[in-house]
């Protein structure tokens, strides 16, 4: 009920302590070429990036072919893997080993 009292006080022009919450921005949509570009830049296979994002390789394939589009948490994960690949992929700060599976 405190919020009701605060709202009435605010409406009367009284100073009220306000709590502000800043929400994370919504991730931008990624085109099929952008998704493929992320994977190619990381030099990993569809199976490897799928495992890091906790989706199937078929899902990655569908995104890259434009059959399906990532949404919600998948968009956020794609943004993170693009910006911070070492963290999301579980790599040390060095690039992946040369024998990394690629396709």
N, C-alpha and C positions, 0 to 999 in steps of 0.2 A: 504494500500500500504506500510505501515511501515514494514510489515513482509517481503515484497520483498526486501526492502532496507537492512533490517537486514540480510536476506539470502545472499545477494551480499556481504555485509560487512564481514560476517562470512566466505564466500568462499575466500575472499581476505586475510583472516587471522586476521582480526580485532576483537577485543573483543566486544561482543554483549551481552546485558542483556537478559537472557533467563528465561522463566517461565516454571517451571516443574509441571506437574500434576501427582499425584500418584493415580492410580486407585485401587479400592477395589478388592481384589482377588475374583475369581470365586468360589462359594461354591462347596464343594465336593459332589459327588452323594452319596445318602444314599440307602442302601439295604433295602429290606422289613423287615428284622430282626432288623436293626438299627432303623427304624421308629417305629416298634412295641416296641422296647426296650425303646425308649424315652417316649412313652405313658405309658408303664407299670411302668417305674421309677417315672413318675409324678403321677401315680395312678389315672388316669382320663379315662373317656370313650372316644370312638371315636367321639361322638357328642360334648363333651366338648373341646377336642383339635381342632376339626374341626372349632368350633366357634372362638376359639382364632386365628386360622390361616386364617380365612375367606374363608374356603372351605366347601364342603358338607361332611357329615359323610360317604357317599358313596365313596367320593374321598379318604378319609383316609383308608377306608376298601380296596379299590382297590390298594392303595400303600402297605398296609400291606400284601396283598395276592400276590403281585408281578404282578398284572394285568396291572397296570399303574405305571409310575415312575414320581415323582415330578420333575419339572424343573423351571428354572428362579427364580422368586420371591419366589415360594414355597420352593425351596432349601434353600434360604437365611433365610426364616422364620423358617424352621426346624433347621437350624444351631443356630439361635438366641434362639429358645425355648429350645434347648439342653443346651446352655451355660448360658442363663439368663431366666430360666423358670418363676421366679416371675414377671419379667417385661412383658414378652409376654402374660402370662396367666392372668395378672392383679391381682396377689395375693400380699398381704403384704409380708414382709420378712419372716413371719412364713409359715409353710407348709399349704396346703389346709385343710379345716375342715374335720373331719372324715366322715361326712355324704355326702361327694362329690360323685357324681354319678360315678360308675365304671363299666367296662365291660371287 
